[in-house]
Structures are given as C-alpha cells and as structure tokens.
Amino acid sequence: MKQLLFVILQNTDAAHRLFRELHLRGYNGTTASTSSISRTLLEDPNFEPLIGNLRQVVSAGFENNVSLFIILEESRIEEVKVMIRKATKDFKETHGGMAVIPLLSFEGSF
C-alpha cells in the first residue's frame, strides 16, 4: 500500500544534505517552500502584532521552512524516517516534524 510521508523542516543546510542523500538513494518527492502561520501573518501589512509594531524584531524568530512530500510503499517508510531523524538529530538541531498518511488511492508513475 502506498503512503504519503509529509515532512516539514527548517530550511537549513542539514535539510538540503538530507534531500541530496534521499535523491542519491533513488527516492523522488516534491519540496515546497513554506512558512509558519506566524511568519505569514508578520509579512501581511494589515496584521498588527499584539505589542505595537515590532514586526522586524519578532519576524527574525520565524524562519522559512521547506516541506517534503514523498509517496512510498509502506515497507520503505521506516528507512526514510530513520534518515530524517539522523539528518535532523531527532529534530533537535533542525527543527520540524513528519507524519505518514495512508493513501486510499494513488495513480501515477512514481
């Protein structure tokens, strides 16, 4: 059964090294530049932070992220999760998270 591995990571050198390693091992997926809700709101000129207009000071704490979507056979999920944990140092150095979503239906060529 195919499953979707969805990963959100800080956009760091470690994340990019992970993507290269996944590619070298034959995994194919899609990445997208994403950001947190807080970061998105801070870039909205109509959003007023609770404490005055500290937009530039506060926004420094909300980095852009990268999201990864990989459709895999269920038997390959754990191997990729181990690679992600290793690359992120269990999400302690490169923050983020991952989830696996079973796919009821999938059509395509990967």
N, C-alpha and C positions, 0 to 999 in steps of 0.2 A: 504494500500500500504506500502511495506517495504521501509525503508530509511536507509542510512548509516550515522551514526554520527561519524565524524572524529575529534579527539581531539589531540592537541599537547600541552604538559605541561612540565615545568621544572621538572626534576626528583627529587622531594622533598618528605619529609615525608608527607606533606599535600596531594600530589598526590597519594601516596600509601594508605593513610587513605581513600581517595575517592574510590580507587579501591576495598578496603575491604568493604566499605559501598555498593557499586554497587553489589558486589558479594552477600552480605547478603540479599539484596533486590531481588535477583534472576536474576540479569542481567548477561549476558555472553557476552564476547567480546574477542578481541585479543589485546595484547600490544606488542610493539616493541621498543627496544632501538634505538633512532635516535639522530642525531646531526644536527646542522645548517650547511649550506654550508661553512660558515667562519671557523667553528670548523674543519670540514673535510679537508679543504684546509690547515689549520695550522698543521695538522698531516701528510700532504704529504711532504716528504723530498725534492721534486722538486719544491715546491711552495716557492716563495720569497716574503715576505711581502714588502709593499711599502717603509717602513722605515727600512732599514738594516735587521738584523735577530733578531728581538725581539719576536721570536716565543713563548718562555716561558712566557714572560710578558703579551703579548697580549692574549694568549690562556686561561689565567685564567678568562677572561670575557665571554667566550663561553662555557657554561656548556652543558653536555649531556642532552637530552630530552627523554621523553617517549611519544610514540604515541599510541592512543587508537582507535580501530575500533569496533563499535557496530552496528549490524543490528537490527533495531527496527520497530515495527508498528508505523505509523505516529502519532497515538494517545498517544504514550509513550515518544515521543521526548522531549516535553517541560518539563516533570517531570525530566528527566535526565539532561537537560540543567540547570535547577534550582539547582540541586545537585552540578553540576560542578561550577556554579557561586558562590554558597555558600562556597564550599571547597577551591576555589582559591581567595576568597574575591574579586570577579569580576575581576579576573586576575591581581589584584594589588600586592598580596603577592606571589602567584605562577603564574608566567607569562606563557602565552600560548595563545591558540585560539581554536575555534571549528567551524565546518561547517557541514551542513546537505546536503547530496547528494541523490536525489530521485533515486531509483533503478528501471530501466525499467523491469528488470527480475531478479529473485532470485530463486535458487533451493538449498535446504539444510534442515538441521534438527534443526535449532535454530530459 
